[in-house]
Each structure stands twice: as structure tokens, then as C-alpha cells.
Amino acid sequence: MTIEKLLRRDFLAGLGLAGGGSLLLGCGMPIRQTASHAEEPSQKQPQEKISGAGEKTAESKAPLQRPDLVSWPWQALDPQEAAQKAYDIYPDGSCTYAVMGGVILLLAERFGQPYRSFPLHMARFGREGIAGLGSVCGVLSGGAALISLFIGEKDPAVRESLIRELAFWYESTELPIFRPEKPQWAENVATCRADSVLCHISALRWTQASGRDAYSQEKKERCRRVSADGAWKTVELLNRHFAGQPCLAQLPKDTQTCLECHGKKQLRDIRGEMRCSTCHPQLSEKHPKLESPPILKPPSP
């Protein structure tokens, strides 16, 4: 039986469901569970009262709280434990699933609801750069989703700063760092700097550094360990934030240099802060520099 089925079984048992109508808490919103058999009209809950020409009563008119404006409560965790959990569950759903599950399942074990109700299956979309496309690495999509879950709209600037710090860390750090006590797929795994937030570039960098191909057991083990690193880093960032410590995100110098010309103050032809030199290695000191800002013309009506 999978972890998710166990959690769901425990959750339902805790609510004492026996087939009748009950409320299930999912992602912070109540979802009504109807009985499998038809109920008699006398047994049903009182229907909504209607007044006038189809008008609802004052009680039914009460505004609903938007779930996207409600952040989940964060509980401090041990980053190493989250990393180990992520490593353990990686075979169940790959990178995004492992990063998110390493944190959510640990919270569920320690604190119960609402973490037990999180629909973790949705995180399987992130496999190999989102459905195998090789785009954004699942370590980042998983970590970014967690940061957004716990920071939410309370402070969007902080949310984005923490996600940026996670991304800059991923680009510039020799990974993997995590070393499992019992490696599952390979004993020795080469480390390298991804230099990019993109899955296919990260994998290419690793194949170049290791001499192994992208379909080898060593490559699978590498991604499994990097997922553990991602869970570790995400927990560290959230622990630090909720302890009142500042974000440390710093834009890479080469990217900052590029944006001085191509950003919103001058050419305005680039939006983004990924590492520029990864996809544009031909750039050098001889790259032309603007003597003065160009004249920006407003768009034609």
C-alpha cells in the first residue's frame, strides 16, 4: 500500500466515516462526501431558504473566503530529515513529488492536519522537467510550490525572493550534496554545477562532468539525491524566514551586467533572471556596450 493511501485511510478513520455524509478537508476547503445510498428527504440537511424572487437568505449570502489567500501554517522541520524522506519516496513520483513529499509527508507525520489532506499526487507532473519536457527542473518547481503554499499572498515579495534564492542556489552549487546511508541505484555519483534552472541543461552538465549517459543508473541516482538536496534547501529557507531572518537572494553578476543594457531601463528586450552565460557562452568583454540609453518609442495605437 502506498504512502498516500495509508495517509488517506488514517485520515478517513480519524474522521470516523462510515459511509454517511461527512466533510473532508482538502487543501483548506471543505468538500462534501455524499452517502452511497439515497437518503430519505426527512433525513437530509435543511435546504437553503429562498426569499422573494429567488433571493437567498442573509446567511447564504455571506462572502466565501478565497482559498488562494489563505496560507498554510509552517512548522519548523529538520532539513536533513526532509532530505531523507525525499530520497526515500523519489521512486514513487520523481523530482517534484520527492521535494514536496519530503516536506509535506514529514509535516503530516508530525502534526496531522491539514498536511495529511494535501493532494500530493498532483506533484507527479514535474517529472524530468515537467512531463519529460526538460524545462524547469522539478527540484525548483517542487520547492517553489512549497514556498508559495506557506508564504502565499501574505507577502508576495518575500515569496518571490525565497524562490529566487532557491533558484540561484541550484544554478551555482555543486550538487548533489546529500549522501544516503544506503544508496539505492549507484554508490558513487559525480557532482557538478547546473548553471541553469532547466532540467535538460542540468542533466547535460552532469553527463559532461561524469562521463555517464542521461539514461544510466548513476544519472537516476544523481537526480534522486539532488531532489533530497532541494527538500533540504527549501526547509532551510522556510525555517529561516519564519524565524525572522532575511532572504539572501543575490542576482548573479553576469546576469546583472546583461540586464543593465537589456533590462527595463534601456533596451527592454529581455525579462528574466536566469543565468545568461549558460545559453549565450559566446558573450565576451568585446560584447558591444551602450554609450547612452536608446530612445524608447511608445507603441503605435
PATOR-718468 format. One line per field, with one value per residue: residue in one letter; x, y, z of N, C-alpha, C in turn. Coordinates in steps of 0.1 Angstrom, whole numbers, plus 5000, padded with zeros to 4 digits. Example, Ala and Ser with C-alpha at 12.3 -4.5 7.8 and 13.67 -1.06 7.14 Angstrom:
BEGIN
code: (A S)
nu: (5132 5128)
nv: (4943 4978)
nw: (5078 5071)
cau: (5123 5137)
cav: (4955 4989)
caw: (5078 5071)
cu: (5132 5129)
cv: (4967 5000)
cw: (5078 5079)
END
This chain:
BEGIN
code: (M T I E K L L R R D F L A G L G L A G G G S L L L G C G M P I R Q T A S H A E E P S Q K Q P Q E K I S G A G E K T A E S K A P L Q R P D L V S W P W Q A L D P Q E A A Q K A Y D I Y P D G S C T Y A V M G G V I L L L A E R F G Q P Y R S F P L H M A R F G R E G I A G L G S V C G V L S G G A A L I S L F I G E K D P A V R E S L I R E L A F W Y E S T E L P I F R P E K P Q W A E N V A T C R A D S V L C H I S A L R W T Q A S G R D A Y S Q E K K E R C R R V S A D G A W K T V E L L N R H F A G Q P C L A Q L P K D T Q T C L E C H G K K Q L R D I R G E M R C S T C H P Q L S E K H P K L E S P P I L K P P S P)
nu: (5008 5005 5022 5005 4979 4979 4979 4955 4937 4941 4934 4906 4897 4902 4883 4861 4844 4816 4804 4783 4771 4797 4823 4851 4884 4902 4930 4925 4898 4864 4849 4821 4811 4791 4765 4766 4741 4707 4693 4665 4641 4634 4657 4676 4698 4686 4673 4685 4672 4649 4642 4618 4620 4636 4658 4685 4689 4702 4722 4731 4742 4766 4800 4824 4855 4884 4903 4928 4940 4947 4972 4990 4999 5032 5055 5085 5111 5135 5160 5176 5161 5139 5152 5161 5136 5126 5145 5138 5112 5114 5113 5086 5075 5092 5111 5098 5077 5091 5105 5084 5069 5088 5087 5059 5049 5064 5056 5029 5032 5041 5024 4998 4967 4965 4980 4979 4959 4968 4969 4990 4996 4993 5018 5033 5034 5058 5079 5111 5116 5090 5066 5084 5095 5119 5121 5118 5135 5124 5131 5131 5105 5091 5101 5094 5067 5061 5071 5054 5030 5032 5039 5023 4999 5004 5028 5039 5063 5083 5078 5086 5112 5124 5120 5136 5160 5163 5165 5188 5207 5205 5214 5242 5255 5275 5262 5251 5247 5237 5242 5232 5228 5224 5228 5207 5207 5232 5266 5286 5284 5289 5295 5284 5280 5249 5244 5221 5185 5171 5160 5171 5195 5208 5210 5226 5250 5257 5262 5284 5303 5304 5308 5290 5259 5227 5207 5215 5220 5234 5228 5201 5203 5217 5198 5179 5193 5198 5172 5167 5185 5171 5148 5159 5171 5148 5134 5153 5152 5125 5124 5142 5131 5106 5117 5124 5146 5165 5160 5184 5189 5208 5214 5231 5263 5270 5246 5233 5249 5242 5215 5216 5218 5199 5177 5148 5155 5169 5174 5152 5144 5145 5132 5137 5157 5174 5206 5226 5249 5249 5233 5242 5271 5290 5293 5314 5340 5342 5317 5292 5287 5262 5265 5248 5214 5189 5164 5132 5104 5069 5043 5025 4993)
nv: (4988 5022 5053 5075 5063 5051 5074 5086 5066 5066 5092 5092 5073 5086 5106 5091 5081 5064 5059 5077 5111 5134 5158 5165 5176 5193 5207 5229 5235 5227 5197 5181 5149 5126 5102 5067 5056 5064 5090 5095 5121 5133 5129 5144 5173 5205 5224 5251 5283 5302 5335 5359 5367 5343 5351 5346 5338 5360 5346 5327 5344 5352 5362 5341 5329 5333 5306 5309 5329 5321 5311 5281 5268 5270 5247 5243 5223 5195 5199 5178 5155 5159 5158 5131 5118 5127 5115 5088 5085 5092 5072 5069 5090 5108 5139 5165 5156 5142 5163 5179 5160 5151 5171 5177 5151 5146 5167 5159 5135 5144 5165 5161 5171 5203 5189 5162 5160 5170 5170 5151 5137 5153 5164 5149 5158 5170 5155 5150 5177 5187 5167 5153 5171 5185 5211 5235 5224 5198 5199 5226 5234 5220 5230 5257 5256 5247 5268 5288 5278 5280 5307 5323 5348 5366 5380 5387 5396 5386 5359 5356 5363 5343 5321 5328 5328 5301 5292 5305 5293 5267 5269 5276 5258 5230 5201 5166 5172 5157 5126 5094 5070 5044 5039 5036 5032 5037 5037 5057 5090 5116 5151 5184 5217 5231 5254 5264 5267 5249 5216 5200 5212 5211 5183 5177 5191 5174 5149 5156 5161 5137 5116 5097 5084 5100 5082 5064 5044 5058 5084 5085 5081 5104 5124 5117 5122 5149 5159 5153 5172 5195 5194 5197 5223 5239 5236 5247 5274 5281 5276 5296 5320 5321 5323 5348 5357 5373 5372 5360 5362 5368 5383 5368 5380 5382 5380 5403 5422 5419 5426 5453 5465 5452 5451 5467 5493 5501 5487 5469 5444 5420 5399 5384 5364 5343 5325 5341 5334 5307 5299 5316 5314 5326 5352 5379 5401 5418 5422 5444 5476 5498 5533 5553 5554 5541 5558 5553 5544 5549 5524 5519 5532)
nw: (5000 4992 5004 5002 5001 5026 5043 5035 5043 5071 5077 5070 5088 5111 5110 5114 5094 5081 5057 5056 5051 5052 5060 5042 5046 5023 5009 5024 5019 5025 5013 5003 5012 4998 5007 4998 4993 4986 5004 5026 5022 5046 5061 5052 5052 5063 5036 5016 5024 5006 4997 4986 4951 4943 4959 4981 5016 5042 5055 5036 5018 5028 5023 5007 5019 5000 4989 4979 4991 5016 5036 5044 5076 5088 5101 5119 5107 5106 5083 5073 5078 5062 5037 5037 5037 5012 4995 5000 4989 4963 4941 4938 4924 4912 4908 4915 4930 4950 4963 4973 4987 5005 5024 5030 5037 5060 5077 5079 5093 5117 5126 5117 5105 5086 5068 5062 5044 5020 4984 4973 4950 4928 4924 4907 4882 4876 4866 4852 4843 4839 4829 4813 4795 4799 4808 4833 4862 4882 4909 4915 4908 4926 4951 4948 4948 4974 4989 4981 4990 5018 5022 5005 4998 5017 5018 4989 4978 4995 4991 4964 4965 4981 4965 4943 4956 4961 4934 4925 4941 4933 4906 4910 4928 4936 4930 4935 4971 4992 5008 5009 5035 5027 4996 4967 4939 4928 4939 4938 4928 4905 4910 4901 4887 4879 4864 4854 4855 4841 4834 4812 4806 4831 4833 4811 4818 4839 4827 4811 4831 4844 4826 4821 4807 4800 4806 4824 4854 4873 4867 4874 4901 4907 4902 4921 4945 4942 4944 4971 4981 4973 4989 5014 5012 5007 5031 5048 5039 5045 5073 5081 5072 5088 5112 5113 5099 5073 5037 5013 4986 4957 4927 4900 4890 4863 4850 4860 4848 4821 4822 4827 4803 4786 4801 4818 4819 4796 4767 4770 4760 4772 4797 4826 4848 4847 4845 4822 4807 4803 4782 4763 4756 4740 4746 4754 4767 4746 4738 4725 4742 4754 4748 4756 4769 4747 4727 4737 4720 4722 4718 4687 4682)
cau: (5000 5014 5021 4993 4968 4979 4975 4941 4930 4942 4926 4892 4894 4902 4870 4850 4835 4811 4796 4774 4776 4807 4831 4866 4892 4912 4936 4919 4884 4855 4843 4810 4812 4777 4764 4764 4727 4699 4687 4651 4640 4634 4670 4686 4700 4676 4676 4688 4660 4649 4632 4615 4621 4648 4668 4690 4689 4714 4733 4737 4749 4779 4811 4833 4869 4891 4913 4942 4945 4949 4985 4991 5008 5045 5061 5099 5115 5149 5162 5181 5150 5132 5161 5160 5122 5126 5152 5131 5100 5116 5108 5071 5069 5103 5118 5089 5070 5100 5108 5071 5065 5097 5083 5045 5047 5070 5046 5017 5035 5043 5013 4984 4960 4959 4990 4975 4949 4974 4968 5004 4996 4994 5032 5039 5036 5071 5089 5120 5114 5075 5061 5095 5099 5132 5121 5122 5138 5114 5135 5127 5091 5086 5104 5087 5053 5061 5073 5041 5019 5034 5040 5011 4998 5008 5039 5044 5077 5091 5077 5094 5127 5128 5121 5148 5172 5164 5169 5202 5214 5205 5223 5256 5260 5280 5252 5244 5254 5232 5248 5224 5235 5223 5225 5198 5209 5246 5274 5294 5278 5297 5289 5286 5272 5240 5245 5208 5173 5164 5163 5179 5209 5214 5214 5238 5262 5262 5267 5297 5311 5306 5311 5279 5248 5215 5197 5222 5216 5241 5220 5189 5207 5221 5185 5173 5200 5195 5158 5169 5191 5161 5139 5168 5172 5135 5131 5162 5147 5113 5128 5149 5121 5097 5125 5126 5159 5163 5163 5198 5190 5216 5214 5245 5269 5270 5232 5231 5256 5234 5202 5219 5215 5188 5165 5137 5160 5175 5168 5139 5141 5147 5126 5141 5170 5182 5220 5226 5260 5247 5227 5250 5285 5298 5295 5328 5342 5340 5302 5290 5280 5256 5271 5237 5202 5182 5151 5121 5092 5057 5037 5016 4979)
cav: (5000 5034 5062 5083 5055 5050 5087 5088 5057 5071 5104 5088 5066 5096 5113 5082 5080 5051 5058 5088 5124 5140 5168 5162 5188 5191 5220 5240 5238 5215 5190 5173 5135 5121 5088 5059 5052 5076 5093 5099 5136 5137 5127 5154 5186 5215 5230 5266 5290 5312 5345 5367 5361 5336 5356 5338 5345 5367 5336 5321 5355 5355 5360 5329 5332 5328 5297 5312 5340 5315 5303 5270 5271 5263 5241 5241 5209 5193 5198 5165 5145 5162 5153 5116 5115 5130 5104 5075 5085 5096 5063 5069 5101 5116 5150 5175 5148 5139 5175 5183 5149 5151 5181 5175 5139 5148 5175 5151 5125 5151 5174 5157 5180 5200 5183 5149 5161 5176 5161 5150 5130 5164 5168 5140 5164 5176 5145 5153 5190 5188 5157 5148 5182 5190 5225 5238 5213 5195 5203 5240 5236 5215 5239 5269 5253 5247 5282 5295 5272 5285 5321 5327 5362 5374 5388 5381 5400 5376 5346 5355 5364 5330 5312 5333 5323 5287 5291 5309 5283 5255 5272 5278 5249 5217 5191 5166 5172 5146 5113 5085 5059 5032 5043 5026 5029 5038 5041 5069 5100 5128 5164 5194 5229 5230 5267 5267 5261 5240 5202 5193 5217 5205 5169 5178 5194 5163 5139 5160 5160 5123 5107 5088 5089 5105 5071 5055 5043 5069 5096 5084 5083 5118 5132 5113 5129 5164 5161 5154 5185 5205 5194 5202 5237 5245 5236 5257 5287 5284 5278 5308 5330 5321 5326 5363 5360 5379 5365 5362 5361 5377 5381 5365 5393 5382 5383 5417 5430 5418 5433 5467 5470 5445 5452 5477 5507 5505 5480 5464 5433 5408 5398 5371 5365 5331 5328 5344 5328 5293 5298 5326 5313 5333 5366 5382 5415 5426 5424 5459 5482 5511 5545 5560 5547 5544 5565 5543 5549 5543 5515 5526 5530)
caw: (5000 4990 5015 5001 5005 5041 5049 5033 5052 5085 5078 5070 5100 5122 5110 5117 5083 5079 5045 5056 5046 5060 5054 5041 5044 5012 5005 5032 5016 5028 5002 5009 5008 4999 5010 4986 4991 4986 5017 5026 5023 5060 5067 5046 5059 5058 5023 5017 5024 4995 5000 4974 4938 4942 4966 4992 5029 5045 5059 5024 5011 5034 5013 5010 5019 4989 4994 4974 5000 5029 5036 5053 5087 5087 5114 5117 5105 5104 5069 5070 5078 5049 5026 5037 5032 4997 4988 5001 4981 4949 4931 4937 4916 4906 4915 4921 4940 4961 4971 4980 4996 5016 5034 5033 5045 5073 5084 5081 5103 5130 5130 5112 5095 5073 5059 5057 5033 5008 4973 4968 4937 4917 4922 4897 4869 4874 4862 4841 4837 4836 4819 4804 4785 4801 4811 4847 4870 4892 4923 4917 4908 4939 4962 4946 4952 4988 4994 4978 4999 5032 5023 4999 4994 5029 5014 4976 4976 5002 4984 4952 4969 4986 4953 4936 4963 4958 4920 4924 4948 4924 4895 4913 4938 4932 4935 4948 4984 5000 5008 5017 5042 5019 4982 4961 4925 4925 4951 4936 4918 4903 4913 4891 4888 4868 4857 4848 4862 4832 4836 4802 4807 4843 4830 4802 4826 4847 4818 4807 4842 4849 4815 4821 4798 4807 4809 4833 4869 4880 4864 4882 4915 4909 4904 4934 4956 4941 4950 4986 4984 4971 5001 5025 5010 5009 5046 5054 5036 5053 5087 5083 5071 5099 5124 5112 5093 5059 5024 5009 4972 4950 4913 4896 4884 4848 4846 4863 4838 4809 4823 4827 4789 4780 4811 4815 4818 4783 4755 4773 4752 4780 4810 4832 4856 4846 4842 4808 4800 4801 4768 4755 4760 4731 4750 4759 4770 4734 4735 4725 4753 4750 4753 4763 4767 4735 4729 4736 4713 4726 4708 4679 4687)
cu: (5009 5012 5008 4980 4967 4974 4960 4933 4930 4934 4911 4888 4893 4889 4858 4840 4829 4801 4786 4780 4786 4815 4845 4873 4902 4917 4929 4904 4876 4849 4833 4811 4797 4777 4762 4750 4719 4693 4672 4651 4640 4647 4680 4687 4690 4681 4678 4674 4660 4638 4630 4616 4634 4660 4672 4689 4702 4726 4739 4744 4763 4790 4820 4847 4877 4902 4927 4948 4948 4962 4984 5001 5021 5050 5076 5102 5130 5152 5167 5171 5141 5139 5160 5146 5121 5133 5145 5119 5102 5111 5093 5066 5080 5105 5108 5081 5079 5103 5095 5068 5075 5094 5069 5043 5053 5061 5034 5020 5036 5031 4999 4979 4965 4968 4987 4966 4955 4974 4982 5006 4998 5009 5039 5041 5050 5082 5097 5117 5100 5072 5072 5100 5113 5133 5125 5124 5128 5118 5131 5112 5085 5089 5096 5072 5051 5062 5060 5030 5020 5035 5028 5011 5000 5019 5045 5058 5087 5090 5086 5109 5132 5129 5133 5160 5174 5169 5184 5212 5216 5215 5238 5262 5264 5270 5254 5253 5250 5239 5240 5233 5235 5219 5217 5202 5224 5253 5280 5287 5286 5289 5292 5277 5262 5241 5231 5197 5166 5169 5173 5193 5215 5218 5226 5251 5267 5268 5281 5307 5314 5310 5301 5267 5236 5205 5204 5216 5222 5233 5207 5192 5211 5208 5178 5180 5198 5181 5159 5175 5180 5151 5146 5168 5159 5131 5140 5156 5134 5115 5133 5139 5112 5104 5129 5140 5157 5166 5177 5200 5198 5217 5229 5250 5268 5256 5228 5237 5247 5221 5204 5216 5202 5175 5156 5142 5165 5168 5154 5134 5142 5139 5129 5155 5177 5197 5222 5237 5259 5242 5235 5265 5295 5301 5308 5329 5340 5325 5299 5282 5274 5262 5260 5224 5195 5169 5140 5109 5079 5051 5027 5002 4972)
cv: (5012 5043 5070 5076 5053 5063 5089 5078 5061 5083 5101 5081 5076 5104 5105 5081 5065 5050 5070 5100 5130 5150 5164 5174 5186 5205 5231 5243 5225 5210 5180 5159 5129 5106 5080 5055 5065 5078 5097 5114 5141 5137 5137 5166 5196 5222 5245 5273 5301 5322 5354 5360 5354 5341 5347 5345 5351 5358 5330 5331 5358 5353 5348 5334 5325 5319 5301 5323 5334 5307 5292 5273 5263 5259 5238 5226 5208 5191 5184 5154 5147 5156 5138 5112 5116 5119 5091 5074 5088 5085 5063 5080 5110 5129 5160 5168 5145 5151 5179 5172 5148 5160 5178 5162 5139 5156 5167 5141 5132 5159 5171 5166 5195 5192 5170 5149 5167 5166 5159 5144 5141 5167 5159 5146 5169 5167 5150 5166 5192 5179 5153 5159 5187 5205 5228 5225 5211 5199 5218 5242 5231 5224 5252 5267 5253 5261 5290 5290 5278 5300 5328 5342 5371 5384 5383 5384 5390 5362 5345 5356 5350 5320 5316 5328 5308 5284 5294 5299 5271 5257 5271 5269 5236 5207 5177 5167 5160 5133 5103 5074 5046 5036 5032 5022 5030 5043 5055 5078 5112 5140 5174 5206 5229 5243 5270 5261 5251 5226 5197 5199 5212 5191 5168 5181 5182 5152 5143 5159 5146 5113 5096 5093 5093 5095 5061 5054 5054 5082 5096 5086 5098 5126 5129 5121 5144 5167 5162 5167 5196 5206 5200 5218 5245 5246 5246 5271 5291 5285 5292 5320 5332 5323 5341 5367 5365 5369 5369 5361 5372 5373 5378 5378 5393 5385 5398 5426 5430 5426 5448 5473 5465 5446 5463 5491 5511 5498 5474 5452 5419 5409 5384 5373 5352 5334 5329 5336 5314 5291 5307 5326 5321 5348 5368 5397 5424 5428 5439 5464 5495 5523 5554 5553 5551 5551 5554 5549 5542 5534 5523 5523 5520)
cw: (5000 5002 5014 5005 5020 5048 5047 5042 5066 5087 5079 5083 5112 5122 5113 5106 5082 5067 5045 5051 5056 5053 5054 5039 5034 5008 5012 5029 5019 5015 5007 5003 5009 5002 4997 4983 4992 4999 5016 5028 5037 5067 5062 5054 5054 5046 5025 5015 5013 4998 4987 4961 4936 4950 4978 5005 5032 5049 5047 5016 5016 5024 5017 5010 5008 4994 4990 4982 5014 5028 5047 5064 5086 5101 5111 5116 5104 5089 5065 5069 5066 5037 5025 5032 5017 4990 4988 4991 4967 4939 4929 4927 4911 4914 4922 4933 4952 4970 4979 4991 5008 5028 5039 5042 5059 5082 5088 5093 5117 5135 5125 5102 5097 5063 5054 5045 5020 4996 4966 4954 4925 4914 4911 4884 4866 4869 4850 4835 4832 4825 4809 4794 4787 4804 4825 4855 4880 4907 4925 4917 4921 4950 4961 4951 4967 4994 4992 4987 5013 5033 5017 4996 5006 5026 5001 4974 4983 4995 4972 4955 4974 4974 4945 4943 4961 4944 4919 4930 4939 4912 4898 4923 4932 4939 4928 4960 4993 4998 5016 5024 5034 5004 4975 4947 4921 4937 4949 4925 4917 4906 4902 4894 4876 4859 4850 4857 4853 4834 4825 4802 4820 4841 4821 4809 4834 4838 4813 4819 4846 4839 4814 4812 4806 4810 4819 4847 4877 4878 4873 4897 4917 4911 4917 4945 4955 4946 4965 4989 4983 4983 5012 5024 5012 5024 5052 5052 5044 5068 5090 5082 5083 5112 5124 5106 5078 5048 5019 4994 4966 4936 4908 4888 4869 4843 4849 4853 4825 4810 4824 4813 4784 4789 4808 4814 4805 4772 4757 4764 4759 4793 4816 4839 4856 4842 4827 4801 4797 4786 4758 4758 4752 4736 4756 4763 4758 4730 4736 4737 4748 4756 4761 4760 4754 4737 4727 4731 4719 4715 4700 4683 4678)
END
